[in-house]
Amino acid sequence: MAFDPESAANLAAGVAMGFATIGPGIGIGYLTGHACEAVARQPEASGDIRTVFIIGMALTEALALYAFVIAIILLFVV
């Protein structure tokens, strides 16, 4: 069986995106659940909780964006 670099790059890009979205997905779910619990316990602090929640969401989602960039590089540069 011959080694095809283009097929390997396509497979690597798909696997990278698949694995890289698992972590942010779990992180966003965890973050959302705990933010909801925090607002339920202290409704008067919802503004501060929302600010920390949005910052945490942005940092967590950045991981998936980094993987997307790597996948694009694998597809179009290799």
Backbone torsions as a table, in degrees:
resi	resn	phi	psi	omega
1	MET	NA	131.5	-175.8
2	ALA	-85.4	150.3	178.3
3	PHE	-89.3	121.4	179.8
4	ASP	-110.7	108.7	-177.2
5	PRO	-60.6	-34.2	-179.0
6	GLU	-68.1	-41.8	177.7
7	SER	-66.2	-38.8	178.3
8	ALA	-64.9	-39.0	178.4
9	ALA	-66.5	-40.2	177.8
10	ASN	-64.1	-42.8	177.9
11	LEU	-64.6	-43.9	179.6
12	ALA	-62.8	-39.3	178.9
13	ALA	-64.5	-42.8	178.9
14	GLY	-65.3	-44.2	179.4
15	VAL	-66.0	-40.2	179.1
16	ALA	-61.7	-44.4	179.3
17	MET	-67.8	-37.6	179.2
18	GLY	-62.8	-50.4	179.7
19	PHE	-69.6	-34.4	-175.9
20	ALA	-73.8	-19.4	178.0
21	THR	-90.3	-11.8	177.7
22	ILE	-67.5	-48.5	-178.3
23	GLY	-61.2	-53.4	177.6
24	PRO	-61.2	-33.8	178.3
25	GLY	-63.5	-44.5	177.4
26	ILE	-66.3	-42.2	-179.5
27	GLY	-63.2	-42.1	-180.0
28	ILE	-67.0	-40.3	177.5
29	GLY	-63.5	-43.6	178.3
30	TYR	-62.5	-45.3	-179.1
31	LEU	-63.7	-43.6	-179.5
32	THR	-65.3	-43.7	179.6
33	GLY	-61.5	-44.0	-179.0
34	HIS	-73.5	-30.6	175.1
35	ALA	-66.7	-40.4	177.2
36	CYS	-63.5	-42.1	176.8
37	GLU	-62.3	-41.1	-178.4
38	ALA	-65.9	-41.5	178.6
39	VAL	-67.6	-36.5	179.0
40	ALA	-65.7	-33.5	-179.3
41	ARG	-80.7	-36.8	-178.9
42	GLN	-135.5	82.7	-177.8
43	PRO	-62.7	-26.4	-179.0
44	GLU	-71.2	-17.8	179.6
45	ALA	-99.8	18.1	-174.6
46	SER	-64.4	-31.1	178.2
47	GLY	-64.6	-45.9	178.3
48	ASP	-66.7	-40.1	179.6
49	ILE	-64.8	-40.7	-179.9
50	ARG	-63.6	-39.4	179.5
51	THR	-62.8	-47.6	179.2
52	VAL	-65.2	-36.7	178.9
53	PHE	-62.7	-45.3	-178.6
54	ILE	-66.1	-40.7	177.3
55	ILE	-63.7	-43.3	177.9
56	GLY	-63.7	-39.3	177.2
57	MET	-62.7	-43.2	-179.0
58	ALA	-63.4	-43.4	179.6
59	LEU	-67.2	-38.2	179.0
60	THR	-68.6	-42.2	-179.2
61	GLU	-69.3	-25.2	178.1
62	ALA	-61.5	-30.9	178.3
63	LEU	-62.2	-42.6	178.6
64	ALA	-67.7	-35.6	178.6
65	LEU	-67.4	-37.4	176.0
66	TYR	-61.8	-43.1	178.6
67	ALA	-64.4	-36.8	177.9
68	PHE	-63.4	-41.4	178.6
69	VAL	-63.2	-43.0	178.0
70	ILE	-62.6	-40.9	179.3
71	ALA	-64.9	-40.8	177.7
72	ILE	-63.6	-40.7	177.7
73	ILE	-63.0	-42.9	179.0
74	LEU	-62.8	-36.5	-176.8
75	LEU	-75.6	-40.5	-170.3
76	PHE	-105.6	-15.8	-178.4
77	VAL	-97.6	-38.5	-177.2
78	VAL	-69.9	NA	NA
